[in-house]
Amino acid sequence: MAEVKFTPNKPQHAGLEARQKLGWWRAYRFLILRRISQLSIILMFLSGPFWNVWILKGNYSGSMLFDVIPMSDPLITAESLATGYLPEWTTILGALIVVAFYAVVASKAFCGWVCPMNMVTDTAAWLRRKLGIRQSAKIPRNLRYAILAMILVGSAISGTLLWEWINPVAALGRVFVFGLGATLWLVAVVFLFDLLIVEHGWCGHLCPIGATYALIGAKSVIKVNVVDRARCDRCMDCYNVCPEPQVLRVPLHGKPEDSTIVLSKDCISCGRCIDVCPENVFAFGTRFQGSIEVKNV
């Protein structure tokens, strides 16, 4: 029998085949839902200052939901503890609530569904594909975990919250609330870094916030699943759009005894691999019971 040859799609055409075969909504549904989620959270922050309707009071570092439920950035809370300073009980409670939620729900769901920087880095990745920029500097993906450790050690030594000096997530949050300011340069640097220097450079290699949520959600319930490896025609669209393409290799092309569940803590649970696959190879499911194909969403 002649060997079947597969022709991968060009990166700039990622998702085109799914759009033609399955329709526009099916090829973008999780991307659209993520943007709705991210923009809705921004509007919840803005509703108080602009319309005096306080849904989320604060910012991405710390906030109150309906002035009742505290939520705190786990990394900033950990930094505070590392300095030897005990935060207020509401800050600690807020961090525990956030940790409990993301530890159960999905791997790095904050990164894919909440973080405003995701819209910036996704735009840079989209432009890279459209402009045909394939050159990328090579840096270790585990560098983010080393940066996380250095931040905590540095905070302990210096007695200050080191990360807050250069936190682009907090900077972008201030841009939405207070308008363009000096901190916007941080966001611009991340965008240009991802566009011109390292593919998925910030989220996939450097971000200590993402590293924090990866550790928190390592054993979370909701996972991307490979429904049927045999359906894969190696078009490479999933690899081209995935901000963490290394997490797909074993579930999709591993040995028969390897799990078909994307168990890597680095998966951001964005669902783009599900969106762009014209053969319905992927689906959201659980780490325990396998995949559940989402047909009507």
Secondary structure as the mmCIF struct_conf table of DSSP 4:
data_model
#
loop_
_struct_conf.conf_type_id
_struct_conf.id
_struct_conf.beg_label_comp_id
_struct_conf.beg_label_asym_id
_struct_conf.beg_label_seq_id
_struct_conf.end_label_comp_id
_struct_conf.end_label_asym_id
_struct_conf.end_label_seq_id
HELX_LH_PP_P HELX_LH_PP_P1 ALA A 2 LYS A 5
HELX_LH_PP_P HELX_LH_PP_P2 PRO A 8 LYS A 10
HELX_RH_3T_P HELX_RH_3T_P1 PRO A 11 HIS A 13
TURN_TY1_P TURN_TY1_P1 ALA A 14 GLY A 15
HELX_RH_AL_P HELX_RH_AL_P1 LEU A 16 LEU A 22
HELX_RH_AL_P HELX_RH_AL_P2 TRP A 24 TRP A 51
BEND BEND1 ASN A 52 ASN A 52
BEND BEND2 ILE A 55 ILE A 55
STRN STRN1 LEU A 56 GLY A 58
BEND BEND3 TYR A 60 SER A 61
STRN STRN2 GLY A 62 LEU A 65
TURN_TY1_P TURN_TY1_P2 PHE A 66 VAL A 68
STRN STRN3 ILE A 69 SER A 72
HELX_RH_AL_P HELX_RH_AL_P3 PRO A 74 ALA A 82
TURN_TY1_P TURN_TY1_P3 THR A 83 GLY A 84
HELX_RH_AL_P HELX_RH_AL_P4 TRP A 89 VAL A 104
BEND BEND4 VAL A 105 VAL A 105
STRN STRN4 ALA A 106 ALA A 106
TURN_TY1_P TURN_TY1_P4 SER A 107 LYS A 108
HELX_RH_AL_P HELX_RH_AL_P5 ALA A 109 TRP A 113
TURN_TY1_P TURN_TY1_P5 VAL A 114 VAL A 114
TURN_TY1_P TURN_TY1_P6 PRO A 116 PRO A 116
HELX_RH_AL_P HELX_RH_AL_P6 MET A 117 LEU A 131
TURN_TY1_P TURN_TY1_P7 GLY A 132 GLY A 132
TURN_TY1_P TURN_TY1_P8 ARG A 141 ASN A 142
HELX_RH_AL_P HELX_RH_AL_P7 LEU A 143 SER A 158
BEND BEND5 GLY A 159 THR A 160
HELX_RH_3T_P HELX_RH_3T_P2 LEU A 162 TRP A 165
BEND BEND6 ILE A 166 ILE A 166
HELX_RH_AL_P HELX_RH_AL_P8 PRO A 168 PHE A 178
BEND BEND7 LEU A 180 LEU A 180
TURN_TY1_P TURN_TY1_P9 ALA A 182 THR A 183
HELX_RH_AL_P HELX_RH_AL_P9 LEU A 184 LEU A 192
HELX_RH_PI_P HELX_RH_PI_P1 PHE A 193 ILE A 197
BEND BEND8 VAL A 198 VAL A 198
TURN_TY1_P TURN_TY1_P10 GLU A 199 HIS A 200
HELX_RH_AL_P HELX_RH_AL_P10 GLY A 201 GLY A 201
HELX_RH_PI_P HELX_RH_PI_P2 TRP A 202 LEU A 206
HELX_RH_AL_P HELX_RH_AL_P11 PRO A 208 ILE A 216
TURN_TY1_P TURN_TY1_P11 GLY A 217 LYS A 219
BEND BEND9 VAL A 221 VAL A 221
STRN STRN5 ILE A 222 VAL A 226
BEND BEND10 VAL A 227 VAL A 227
HELX_RH_3T_P HELX_RH_3T_P3 ARG A 229 ARG A 231
HELX_RH_AL_P HELX_RH_AL_P12 ASP A 237 VAL A 241
BEND BEND11 PRO A 243 GLU A 244
HELX_RH_3T_P HELX_RH_3T_P4 PRO A 245 LEU A 248
HELX_RH_AL_P HELX_RH_AL_P13 ARG A 249 HIS A 253
BEND BEND12 GLY A 254 GLY A 254
TURN_TY1_P TURN_TY1_P12 PRO A 256 GLU A 257
BEND BEND13 ASP A 258 ASP A 258
BEND BEND14 THR A 260 THR A 260
STRN STRN6 ILE A 261 ILE A 261
TURN_TY1_P TURN_TY1_P13 LYS A 265 ASP A 266
HELX_RH_AL_P HELX_RH_AL_P14 ARG A 272 VAL A 276
TURN_TY1_P TURN_TY1_P14 PRO A 278 GLU A 279
STRN STRN7 PHE A 282 THR A 286
TURN_TY1_P TURN_TY1_P15 ARG A 287 GLN A 289
STRN STRN8 GLY A 290 SER A 291
#
